[in-house]
Amino acid sequence: MKFKSGFFYTALATAVLANTTTYAQTSPCDQAKAPKSPITQTFTANLKGFFPANSCFEIVQENPAIEGFQYLVVDAKWTENGQVNEQRIDEITDGNIMISQALDLRTREDVVGTVKAKYAPPLKITTSSDDYVAGELGAPNTVIVYSDFACRYCRSAFEHLLAKAGKDVVFYKKHYSIAPNSAVLAKVVLAAKKSGMKDTVALQKSLYDLKVVNESPAKAQQAALEAIKNFGERKKVAEYLAANDAQLQMYVDQTIAFAKHQGWQGTPVVVINGKVIPGGFNRQAIDSALPSR
Protein backbone atom coordinates (compact mmCIF):
# COMPACT_ATOMS: atom_id res chain seq x y z
CA MET A 1 0.00 0.00 0.00
CA LYS A 2 1.24 3.51 -0.79
CA PHE A 3 0.35 7.06 0.07
CA LYS A 4 1.34 9.76 -2.41
CA SER A 5 0.09 13.32 -2.85
CA GLY A 6 -3.34 12.65 -1.39
CA PHE A 7 -3.89 9.32 -3.16
CA PHE A 8 -4.33 5.96 -1.50
CA TYR A 9 -3.78 3.07 -3.86
CA THR A 10 -3.02 -0.62 -3.96
CA ALA A 11 -0.58 -1.78 -6.59
CA LEU A 12 0.68 -4.93 -8.25
CA ALA A 13 4.43 -4.83 -8.92
CA THR A 14 6.07 -6.83 -11.71
CA ALA A 15 9.72 -7.22 -12.65
CA VAL A 16 11.28 -5.50 -15.66
CA LEU A 17 12.16 -8.10 -18.29
CA ALA A 18 13.20 -6.10 -21.36
CA ASN A 19 12.89 -2.73 -23.03
CA THR A 20 12.31 -3.46 -26.71
CA THR A 21 9.69 -5.23 -28.79
CA THR A 22 10.14 -6.48 -32.37
CA TYR A 23 7.77 -8.56 -34.48
CA ALA A 24 8.42 -11.19 -37.11
CA GLN A 25 6.69 -10.92 -40.46
CA THR A 26 4.29 -13.72 -39.46
CA SER A 27 3.21 -11.90 -36.30
CA PRO A 28 -0.55 -11.24 -35.96
CA CYS A 29 0.26 -7.74 -34.66
CA ASP A 30 0.40 -4.54 -36.67
CA GLN A 31 3.98 -3.21 -36.61
CA ALA A 32 2.64 0.35 -36.73
CA LYS A 33 1.01 -0.23 -33.33
CA ALA A 34 4.11 -1.74 -31.69
CA PRO A 35 5.11 -0.30 -28.29
CA LYS A 36 7.32 2.76 -28.81
CA SER A 37 7.35 4.85 -25.63
CA PRO A 38 9.46 3.70 -22.65
CA ILE A 39 6.37 2.97 -20.53
CA THR A 40 4.64 0.87 -23.21
CA GLN A 41 7.85 -1.04 -23.97
CA THR A 42 8.45 -1.81 -20.29
CA PHE A 43 4.82 -2.69 -19.65
CA THR A 44 4.49 -5.11 -22.59
CA ALA A 45 7.86 -6.68 -21.74
CA ASN A 46 6.51 -7.39 -18.27
CA LEU A 47 3.25 -8.75 -19.68
CA LYS A 48 5.06 -11.35 -21.78
CA GLY A 49 5.42 -13.63 -18.79
CA PHE A 50 1.63 -13.88 -18.50
CA PHE A 51 0.96 -14.82 -22.14
CA PRO A 52 2.13 -17.56 -24.56
CA ALA A 53 5.72 -17.26 -25.75
CA ASN A 54 4.69 -16.24 -29.29
CA SER A 55 2.58 -13.31 -28.06
CA CYS A 56 2.90 -9.79 -29.44
CA PHE A 57 1.30 -6.53 -28.35
CA GLU A 58 -0.44 -3.60 -30.02
CA ILE A 59 -0.82 -0.24 -28.29
CA VAL A 60 -4.38 0.89 -28.84
CA GLN A 61 -4.35 3.93 -26.59
CA GLU A 62 -1.99 5.82 -24.27
CA ASN A 63 -3.13 8.71 -22.07
CA PRO A 64 -1.71 10.52 -19.03
CA ALA A 65 -3.24 9.37 -15.76
CA ILE A 66 -1.73 10.34 -12.40
CA GLU A 67 1.80 11.38 -11.39
CA GLY A 68 4.03 9.38 -13.72
CA PHE A 69 1.42 6.78 -14.63
CA GLN A 70 -0.25 6.30 -18.00
CA TYR A 71 -3.61 4.82 -18.92
CA LEU A 72 -2.83 2.13 -21.50
CA VAL A 73 -5.10 0.03 -23.69
CA VAL A 74 -3.11 -2.91 -25.07
CA ASP A 75 -4.16 -5.82 -27.28
CA ALA A 76 -2.23 -9.02 -26.68
CA LYS A 77 -2.29 -11.38 -29.67
CA TRP A 78 -0.96 -14.88 -30.24
CA THR A 79 -1.44 -17.73 -32.67
CA GLU A 80 -2.57 -21.16 -31.51
CA ASN A 81 -3.58 -24.08 -33.73
CA GLY A 82 -3.69 -21.76 -36.72
CA GLN A 83 -6.06 -19.27 -35.04
CA VAL A 84 -5.27 -15.79 -33.77
CA ASN A 85 -6.31 -15.21 -30.16
CA GLU A 86 -6.66 -11.76 -28.65
CA GLN A 87 -7.05 -10.30 -25.18
CA ARG A 88 -7.42 -6.62 -24.30
CA ILE A 89 -5.73 -5.11 -21.26
CA ASP A 90 -6.56 -1.63 -19.99
CA GLU A 91 -4.57 -0.53 -16.97
CA ILE A 92 -3.05 2.46 -15.25
CA THR A 93 0.69 1.77 -15.06
CA ASP A 94 4.18 3.22 -15.03
CA GLY A 95 5.38 0.10 -16.87
CA ASN A 96 6.29 -1.86 -13.75
CA ILE A 97 3.32 -1.25 -11.46
CA MET A 98 -0.37 -1.59 -12.26
CA ILE A 99 -2.75 0.38 -10.07
CA SER A 100 -5.96 -1.56 -9.52
CA GLN A 101 -7.51 0.84 -7.01
CA ALA A 102 -6.87 4.48 -6.19
CA LEU A 103 -8.89 6.64 -3.84
CA ASP A 104 -8.40 10.40 -3.59
CA LEU A 105 -8.59 10.91 0.16
CA ARG A 106 -9.53 14.57 -0.29
CA THR A 107 -12.60 13.97 -2.44
CA ARG A 108 -13.17 10.20 -2.01
CA GLU A 109 -13.05 9.95 -5.79
CA ASP A 110 -12.35 6.57 -7.40
CA VAL A 111 -9.37 7.84 -9.40
CA VAL A 112 -8.85 4.66 -11.45
CA GLY A 113 -12.53 4.47 -12.33
CA THR A 114 -12.61 8.14 -13.32
CA VAL A 115 -9.54 7.83 -15.56
CA LYS A 116 -10.90 4.72 -17.28
CA ALA A 117 -14.30 6.33 -17.75
CA LYS A 118 -12.64 9.36 -19.34
CA TYR A 119 -10.19 7.62 -21.69
CA ALA A 120 -11.43 4.09 -22.31
CA PRO A 121 -12.67 3.57 -25.88
CA PRO A 122 -16.39 2.71 -26.09
CA LEU A 123 -17.03 -0.97 -25.54
CA LYS A 124 -18.56 -2.86 -28.43
CA ILE A 125 -21.06 -5.18 -26.76
CA THR A 126 -23.13 -7.53 -28.87
CA THR A 127 -26.74 -7.79 -27.78
CA SER A 128 -29.00 -10.67 -28.74
CA SER A 129 -32.56 -11.90 -28.53
CA ASP A 130 -31.51 -13.90 -25.45
CA ASP A 131 -30.92 -10.71 -23.44
CA TYR A 132 -33.68 -9.21 -21.37
CA VAL A 133 -34.60 -5.92 -23.06
CA ALA A 134 -36.86 -3.00 -22.14
CA GLY A 135 -37.44 0.34 -23.83
CA GLU A 136 -37.45 1.19 -27.52
CA LEU A 137 -34.96 -0.50 -29.80
CA GLY A 138 -32.95 2.16 -31.58
CA ALA A 139 -33.29 4.64 -28.71
CA PRO A 140 -30.49 7.25 -28.54
CA ASN A 141 -29.15 5.79 -25.28
CA THR A 142 -28.18 2.16 -24.68
CA VAL A 143 -27.76 0.79 -21.16
CA ILE A 144 -26.40 -2.69 -20.47
CA VAL A 145 -26.07 -4.14 -16.99
CA TYR A 146 -24.09 -7.27 -16.10
CA SER A 147 -25.80 -8.75 -13.08
CA ASP A 148 -25.57 -11.69 -10.66
CA PHE A 149 -28.60 -12.95 -8.74
CA ALA A 150 -26.51 -13.34 -5.56
CA CYS A 151 -25.34 -9.71 -5.68
CA ARG A 152 -27.12 -7.51 -3.14
CA TYR A 153 -26.73 -4.33 -5.22
CA CYS A 154 -27.77 -5.94 -8.49
CA ARG A 155 -31.50 -5.94 -7.78
CA SER A 156 -31.39 -2.22 -6.97
CA ALA A 157 -29.45 -1.57 -10.18
CA PHE A 158 -31.88 -3.67 -12.22
CA GLU A 159 -34.93 -1.85 -10.86
CA HIS A 160 -33.36 1.60 -11.22
CA LEU A 161 -32.25 1.00 -14.81
CA LEU A 162 -35.54 -0.65 -15.75
CA ALA A 163 -37.30 2.53 -14.65
CA LYS A 164 -35.12 4.50 -17.08
CA ALA A 165 -36.18 2.41 -20.09
CA GLY A 166 -38.44 4.12 -22.60
CA LYS A 167 -38.36 6.03 -25.87
CA ASP A 168 -34.95 7.57 -25.07
CA VAL A 169 -33.33 4.56 -23.38
CA VAL A 170 -33.09 0.91 -24.37
CA PHE A 171 -32.05 -1.30 -21.46
CA TYR A 172 -30.43 -4.73 -21.74
CA LYS A 173 -29.61 -7.11 -18.92
CA LYS A 174 -26.93 -9.78 -19.19
CA HIS A 175 -26.25 -12.51 -16.65
CA TYR A 176 -22.69 -12.32 -15.32
CA SER A 177 -23.02 -15.32 -13.03
CA ILE A 178 -20.16 -15.34 -10.52
CA ALA A 179 -21.63 -16.86 -7.35
CA PRO A 180 -22.43 -20.58 -7.08
CA ASN A 181 -25.79 -21.43 -8.69
CA SER A 182 -26.26 -17.96 -10.19
CA ALA A 183 -25.84 -19.54 -13.62
CA VAL A 184 -28.59 -22.02 -12.73
CA LEU A 185 -30.98 -19.15 -11.98
CA ALA A 186 -29.91 -17.31 -15.12
CA LYS A 187 -30.79 -20.34 -17.24
CA VAL A 188 -34.27 -20.47 -15.70
CA VAL A 189 -34.85 -16.83 -16.71
CA LEU A 190 -33.53 -17.49 -20.22
CA ALA A 191 -35.73 -20.57 -20.53
CA ALA A 192 -38.73 -18.56 -19.35
CA LYS A 193 -38.18 -16.02 -22.11
CA LYS A 194 -37.49 -18.65 -24.74
CA SER A 195 -40.55 -20.68 -23.82
CA GLY A 196 -42.89 -17.72 -24.27
CA MET A 197 -43.23 -15.97 -20.90
CA LYS A 198 -44.15 -12.43 -21.91
CA ASP A 199 -42.76 -10.62 -18.89
CA THR A 200 -39.97 -12.04 -16.74
CA VAL A 201 -39.53 -9.00 -14.48
CA ALA A 202 -41.44 -10.46 -11.51
CA LEU A 203 -39.52 -13.71 -11.85
CA GLN A 204 -36.17 -11.93 -11.96
CA LYS A 205 -36.97 -9.84 -8.90
CA SER A 206 -37.96 -12.94 -6.96
CA LEU A 207 -34.75 -14.75 -7.92
CA TYR A 208 -32.67 -11.96 -6.38
CA ASP A 209 -34.29 -12.92 -3.07
CA LEU A 210 -33.46 -16.65 -3.30
CA LYS A 211 -30.72 -17.93 -0.99
CA VAL A 212 -29.34 -20.87 -2.97
CA VAL A 213 -25.57 -20.32 -2.95
CA ASN A 214 -25.05 -23.32 -0.66
CA GLU A 215 -27.65 -25.58 -2.31
CA SER A 216 -27.06 -28.21 -4.97
CA PRO A 217 -27.67 -27.07 -8.57
CA ALA A 218 -30.75 -29.33 -8.72
CA LYS A 219 -32.26 -27.75 -5.60
CA ALA A 220 -31.40 -24.26 -6.85
CA GLN A 221 -33.15 -24.95 -10.14
CA GLN A 222 -36.21 -26.33 -8.38
CA ALA A 223 -36.40 -23.25 -6.13
CA ALA A 224 -36.18 -20.99 -9.19
CA LEU A 225 -38.90 -22.91 -11.01
CA GLU A 226 -41.16 -22.70 -7.95
CA ALA A 227 -40.84 -18.92 -8.14
CA ILE A 228 -42.96 -19.16 -11.31
CA LYS A 229 -46.46 -19.08 -9.82
CA ASN A 230 -48.39 -20.11 -12.92
CA PHE A 231 -48.22 -23.90 -13.06
CA GLY A 232 -48.63 -24.03 -16.83
CA GLU A 233 -45.79 -21.58 -17.39
CA ARG A 234 -43.62 -23.42 -14.87
CA LYS A 235 -44.16 -26.69 -16.73
CA LYS A 236 -43.21 -25.11 -20.08
CA VAL A 237 -40.06 -23.56 -18.60
CA ALA A 238 -39.00 -26.85 -17.01
CA GLU A 239 -39.49 -28.70 -20.30
CA TYR A 240 -37.51 -26.07 -22.22
CA LEU A 241 -34.71 -26.28 -19.68
CA ALA A 242 -34.50 -30.05 -19.97
CA ALA A 243 -34.39 -29.94 -23.77
CA ASN A 244 -32.03 -26.96 -24.22
CA ASP A 245 -29.67 -26.89 -21.24
CA ALA A 246 -26.49 -26.98 -23.36
CA GLN A 247 -27.64 -24.04 -25.51
CA LEU A 248 -28.59 -21.99 -22.45
CA GLN A 249 -25.28 -22.77 -20.78
CA MET A 250 -23.44 -21.61 -23.91
CA TYR A 251 -25.12 -18.18 -23.66
CA VAL A 252 -24.20 -17.90 -19.97
CA ASP A 253 -20.61 -19.01 -20.63
CA GLN A 254 -20.19 -16.49 -23.46
CA THR A 255 -21.39 -13.66 -21.22
CA ILE A 256 -19.06 -14.70 -18.41
CA ALA A 257 -16.11 -15.00 -20.82
CA PHE A 258 -16.72 -11.49 -22.19
CA ALA A 259 -16.95 -9.99 -18.69
CA LYS A 260 -13.78 -11.73 -17.53
CA HIS A 261 -12.01 -10.55 -20.69
CA GLN A 262 -12.76 -7.00 -19.58
CA GLY A 263 -11.25 -7.71 -16.16
CA TRP A 264 -14.57 -7.26 -14.33
CA GLN A 265 -14.40 -9.06 -11.01
CA GLY A 266 -17.70 -8.05 -9.48
CA THR A 267 -21.27 -6.99 -10.19
CA PRO A 268 -23.17 -4.99 -11.12
CA VAL A 269 -21.32 -3.56 -14.10
CA VAL A 270 -23.29 -0.76 -15.76
CA VAL A 271 -22.36 0.29 -19.30
CA ILE A 272 -23.99 3.39 -20.79
CA ASN A 273 -23.40 4.14 -24.46
CA GLY A 274 -20.26 2.01 -24.42
CA LYS A 275 -18.77 3.55 -21.27
CA VAL A 276 -18.46 1.66 -17.98
CA ILE A 277 -19.91 3.65 -15.09
CA PRO A 278 -17.31 3.74 -12.28
CA GLY A 279 -18.40 2.43 -8.90
CA GLY A 280 -20.83 -0.31 -9.93
CA PHE A 281 -24.34 0.85 -9.02
CA ASN A 282 -23.43 4.54 -8.92
CA ARG A 283 -26.88 6.11 -8.93
CA GLN A 284 -25.63 9.68 -9.28
CA ALA A 285 -23.35 8.86 -12.26
CA ILE A 286 -26.12 6.86 -13.94
CA ASP A 287 -28.66 9.64 -13.52
CA SER A 288 -26.19 12.19 -14.86
CA ALA A 289 -25.53 10.08 -17.97
CA LEU A 290 -29.19 9.47 -18.83
CA PRO A 291 -32.21 11.72 -19.45
CA SER A 292 -34.77 11.84 -16.69
CA ARG A 293 -38.19 10.43 -17.44
C-alpha positions, 0 to 999 in steps of 0.5 A: 500500500502507498500514500502519495500526494493525497492518493491511497492506492493498492498496486501490483508490482512486476519485474522488468524483463526487457525494453524493446519489442520487435515482431516477425513478419508472421506476427498477428500484430500490426507493426505500426502499433508496436510499443514505442514509448518507454512505458509501453515497452516496459509494460508489454515486456513485463506482460510477456510472462503472462501470455504464450511465448509467441505473443505480441502486443499492439498499443491501442491507446496511451493517455496521461493518468496520475503522477508518472502513470499512464492509462494504456489500452493494449491488445495481446495477440498470439497464434494457436492451432492456426487461429489468432487469439486476442485479449485486451488489457486496460490498466493504469501503469508506469510500466512496472506497477499496475494500479488496480484501485486508487482513492483520492482521500480529499474527495473520495473519488475513485481515481482509477474508475474516473480515468478509465471512464474518461479515456477508455474507448467505447465498448462494443457489446453484442446484444442478442434476442436472449438478453432481457430488453426493455425500452425502444430498440434504436433509442439514442441511449443504450444501457447494459447491466451485467448482473448476478442474482446473488449480488445484493446491489444488483437488484437495486441496479436492475430496478433503477435501470428498468425505470429508465427504459423508454423512448430515449433509453433501451435497457439490456440485462446480461447474466454475469453469473459469478456466485455458485448457482447464479448460472442455474438461476440465469438459465431459468430466466432465459428458458422462461423467455425462450418458452414464451413468458411475456414478462420475466420482471417479476420472476427476476426480482424474486430470484434476487431474493433466493438464498441458494448459494449453498444448495445443490444445482438441482435444488437451486433450479427447483427453487427458481422454477417454484418462483414461477407461480403459474403452473402451466408456465412453470411446466413449459419452462421446465421442459424447455430447460430439460431440452435446451440446457447446453444451448442456455449454458453456452449463452451464460458461458459467453457472457461470463467470458466477455466480462472476464475478458474486460477484467470485471471481477464483481457486479453490477457492471453498468455500461452506458453508451459504451462507457463503464460507469465507475463504482458499480451501481453509482446512482448519481453517475447513472442519472447524470448520464441518462435523461430523466423520465 
